[in-house]
Amino acid sequence: MRYSPFGDRAPVTFALCFLLVAGLALAVSGDDPLLPGDRLAAEAAESVHGPWLTERMRALTDLGSGVLVAVVLVFASLGLAANRKWNELAITVTGALIIALGVPELKDGIGRARPDDGLVSSESLAYPSGHAAHATVYVYLAVLIAHLSPESRRLGLLFAVTIALCLAIGLSRVYLGAHYLSDVVGGWAFGVGAFCFWAVFSLARDRLRHNLARE
């Protein structure tokens, strides 16, 4: 599909991500906002706490900060513009804006509090995790590289590294007590869905134009 580096799977991926984000939002805003997986993950994280690991988790979680990811996206966008990859540029910018604007709005709308006694502090609310959403940018860029240079070597290694990094950044938020596991899963789903949105929008727009032209 010309609309997205995710190919024909983009609309289905978007729909699944939307359902997951919405389903988790409903679950964590109920009478008991802690899901079973949240408790298990928090207990597992606490059981391995230690100074050495905490120091490295703090460094790892910084890779999902909004500022760093914004810098990465700016350079990626400049490269796409320089090579006249306008559709890919639109996907990248649209996804970045959806994450930047949508995550804070969803946090305020759900109003879920963060875990108590975390190893890092934040003034924002919990669901979804912004760091987890930002971490999906690394995977998206790997998909983009594979889309633009399918003959490139070591694509498998690139995917393995970026997926591992995305997972590690998200789980570092659970380890540090900044988020519950469901916040992180919601953030991952929101980030992936954001980069699939342009494909869904473009497909709907073209079908509407086609239907209007037939009338």
N, C-alpha and C positions, 0 to 999 in steps of 0.2 A: 504493500500500500504506500502510495507516494506521500500520504499525509503524515506519516510517523516512522521513526526508526524502529518502532516496535512492530511494524508490519500489520498484517491482517488481525493480529491479536489485540491491537490497541483498544477497540471499542469494548471487547469482552473484558480486558484487563481493567479498563476504566469502570465498568459496571461492577465488577467484583470488588474493586477497591472502594467504590462508593458505598456498597452494601456493608462492607466490613467496617468502614469508618462510622456509618450511621448506626449499625448494630451495636458496636462498642459504645458509642455515645449514649445510646438509650440504656445500655446495661450499667454504665458507670454513673449515670445520673439517677438511678433508682434508689430505693430505700437502703440497700446495702451496696455501696459503690465499690467495695472490694470484691473482685472476682477470685475464684479459687486459685487460678494461675498467678494472680498478684501476690497472694500470701505465700505460695510455694517459692516463687522467684525471690521475694524479699528475704525469706528465711534462708534460702540457698546462698544469696549474696552475703548475708550477715555471717554465715558460717565460715566464709573464706576471707573475711576482712583481715587486713594486715597492712602495716606501713608501706612495705615494698610495693604491694599490689595497688594500694590506694594512690600512691604517687604516680604510677603508670596509668591508672584509670583516669586520673585528673588530666594528664597530658593527652590521652586518647580522646577524651570527651571534647577537648578543645577543637579537634578536627571537625566537629559538627557545629561549631559556632556560626552564627549568622554572618558575622563579618568575614571570616575566612572563606566560607562558601560563596559569599557574594563576590569576593575577589576572584575566585576560581571561575565563576560564571561570567564575570566581565571579560576575562581573558578569552574564554571559550567563545563568547558572543563576538568579540572583536575578530577572532580568527574566522568565524563563520561569515561575518560581514565582508572581510577582506577577500574571501573566496566566493562571494556571491551565493552563498547557500541560504537563500532567503526563507525558504520553508523551514529548514532546520533552525534558523535563527528565531523565527516566530514561535516554534515549539519551545525552544529554550527560554526565551523571554517570558512567554505566557506561563510556563510551568513555574519559573522563578517568582513571578508576581503572585500567582495563586498561593504558593507556599508562604511568601512574605506577608500577604494580606489575609489569607484565609486562616492560617494557624492561630494568630492572635484573636480573630473574631470567634473562632470555634472555642477557644479556651474560655473566653468571656461568656459565650452562650451556654456552655456546659457547666462552668463554675466548679470544677472538681479541684479540691485542695490537694496539695502535694503531700507526700509522706512526711511524717514527723521525724525530727532529728536526723536529717540528711547530712551528708558529708560536704555538700555544697549548698549554697543558698541561692534563691531566686525569688523575685517579687511577682512573677507571673504565675498563672494557674497551671494545672497539670495536663489536662487532656486536650489535644494530642501533644506528644513531645515534639518540640521544634527541632531539637538536635537530631532526632530520628528522621524527621522529614527532610532536614538538610542533608543527612547522610545519604539519602537516595540519589542525590545529585551525582555522587561518584559513580554509582551504577549506571545512571542515565548517560553519563559521558562515555562510559565503556560501550554502551549500546550504540551511541552516536558514532563512535570511532569505528565500530564494526559495520555500521550502516554505510559510512562514507568510504571506508577502506576494507572491504570484505576479504581482500587478499592478504591483509597484514598478517604477519606471523605473530605468534604468541597471544592471539586473541583469547584463547582459553585461560592463559595465565592472567591476563588483564581482568577477565570476568571474575576469576577466583579471588584475586586480590581485592577488587572493588566490592564484591559481595561480602567478603570476610570483613572488610573495613566498615561497611554499612552495618553489619550485624554487631560488630564489636563496639561501635560508637553508641548504638542503641542500648546494648546491654550494659555499657559503662554507666548509663544513666540510672539503671536499676541498681547496680552495685553501689553507686554513690548516694543512693537514696533520694535522688532528684525526681524520680518518676516511678510509677508502678509499671509492671510489664505491659498491661493493656494500653497505657499511654504510649509506650514505645511502638507496639504493634499498630496502633492507630496512626502514629506519626509516619511509620513506614508506608502504610497503605495510602495515606493522604499524599505523601511525596510522589509515589509511583503514579497515582491517579492524576496528579497535577500535570505530569509530563505526557499523559495520554489524552488530556482534555482537548488539545488542539486538533488531534485526529478526529475525535467525535464531533467537534464543532464544524470542522471543514467538511466532513462527510455529510452532516445534516444540511449544511449550507448548499452544497452542490446538488444534493437530492431535491431540495426545495427549488432551486433554480431550474432543475430539469423538469420538475412537475409544473412549474409556472410556464415554462417554454412550451409545454405540450398543450396547455389550455388555449 
